[in-house]
Structures are given as structure tokens and as C-alpha cells.
Amino acid sequence: MSASDTPKRSMRTPLGRVRNLGAAHSGTSDFWRQRLTAVAMTLLMIPVVVVIVMLFGRNQAFAAQTLGSLPIAVIMLLFIVASAWHMKIGMQVVIEDYVHNEKLKLVSVMLNNFFSIAVALASTYAILKLSSGV
């Protein structure tokens, strides 16, 4: 009997192996979403830094004109969404790993979700307001 003929031992149940889920029953979706947002942020970082540097020392009219251009507004909005999503996932992982009281964990995850949404909405509103010239 060769090494390839022996069955591999696993602590996972047969259903767990079929579904490819870990103990959390959620698979690796958060892991991949965080990697996806990290790649998106990395790709968007250069144009965002260029725009921010262009806005240093300028007045609001120049900022509104710069952010009013469709490509720049879209880049900034994509960066905001990717950053807020990345922040939400990262903090949720920390909360789930280090907060052991279940009630506190639930409240913390909910507050994390609300905070991430609030940051994304406030930032989006600011970009849209500046880009519309109002």
C-alpha cells in the first residue's frame, strides 16, 4: 500500500468537506473581499494622491472644478467605496477574533457596520457636493 492509497485524515465532517466551509460556516468570502478591496485601493492610490497633491493650497473653486470632472469624481468615489468596505471587513475580523462576549460582539459589529456606512456616505456626499458646484 503506497502513501497515495491511504485516505487523508481530516477533522472536518463530510458535509463540511463538500461545502468547503470552515468552522465559521462562511468560507473565505471575507478574506477574498478584503484582498479585492486592497487591490482596488492599491490601483486607485496613485490617481488619488495626484488629485490630493493638486488640491493642496488651492481654493474651493479650484477643488470644485477639479472634482467636477467626471473621471476624477469617479476615481475618488471608487476609492471611498473600496476604503470603507476594506475598513469594515478588517474591523469586523478584529472584533470577531478578540471580542469574546457575544452581546458585546454583536453590538460592536453593528456599530462597525453603521460607522463604515456613515463614513462612506459622508465622503460620497462631500465629493458629489463639490463636484456639482453647489
N, C-alpha and C positions, 0 to 999 in steps of 0.2 A: 504494500500500500504506500503510495507516494504522498508527499505533502499536499499536492493539489487535490487528492481524493478525500482528505479529511475535511469534514464540514467546519466552517468557521463558527466559533462560539461568539454569541452576542447576548448582551443584556436586554436587547430590545425585543418587544413582542412581535409576533408575525405581522399583526396589523400595523404596528409602528414601522416595520421594515417596508411594507407595501406602500404606506402613505409617505414614507421618508420624513417622518416628523420626529422631533426630539421630545424631551420631557415637557417642554413648554407648549407643545402641540401647535406651534405656529411656524415651524420650519425655519427657513433662513431669510424670509422676506424682508424683515427689518435690516438685516445685515446687508443685503443687496441694495435696498433702497438707500441706505446710508452711503454705500460705495458709489451709487449712481449720482447722488447729490454732491458728493465730494468731487467726482469727475466734472460735473457740470460747473461747480463753483471754481474749480481749477481752470477750466477753459474760459470762463467768464471773467476771471480775476484781472487779466491784462487789460481788456477794454474798460472795465470798471475803474481800475486805478488810473488809466489815462484820462477818463472823464473827470474823476475827482481832482486830479492834478490840474486839469484845465480850469476847474471851477475855483481853485484857490485864489483869493484876493480879488475876485470878481464880484460884481453887484448882482442883485436878484434878477434884473432884466436879462443879463447875460446867462445866468443859470436857467431861467425860464426858456430862453431862446435855445440854449444847448439841449436841455432836457425835452424841449418841444419837438425836436427832430425824432421822427418815428423810430429809426434804428437804435438810437441811444436810449430812448424811453423803454423800448422792448428789452434791450440788454439789461438795463437796470431792474426792470420788473422780473425778468428771469432770474437774475442774481438774488433778488429779495426772496422769491418763492423758494429757490434751491437752498438758500441760507436758513430760512425759517424752518423748512422741512428737516434739514440736516440737524438743526439745533433741537427740534422737537424729538427726533429719534434718539439723538445722543443723550439728552437728559432723561428720556424715558428708560433707556438701558441702565443708566446710573441709578435712577430711582428703583427700578425693579431689582437691581443687584444688591443695593445697600440699604434700602428701607425694608425692615422686616415686619413691622406692624402692618397688617393687611388694610386696616381702615386708613391709616396714615398714607400707605402706599397708594390706595385708590384716590384719596384727596390730592396727593402730590401729582399723580399722573393727570388728573383732571385739570389742576391748576397749570401744569406744564402745557397741556393742550390749549387752554384758554390764553395763556401768555404768548405762546407761539403764534396763534391766530391773531391776537391783538397786535403783535409786532409786525406781522406780515400785512395786516390791513392798514395800520397807521403808515407804514412805509409806502405801501401802494398808493394810499390816498395822497401822501406828500408828493410822490412822483407824478401822479395824474394831475394834481392841482398845479404844480409847477409847469408841467408840460402843456396844460391848457391855457396858461397865462392869466388865470383868474386870481 
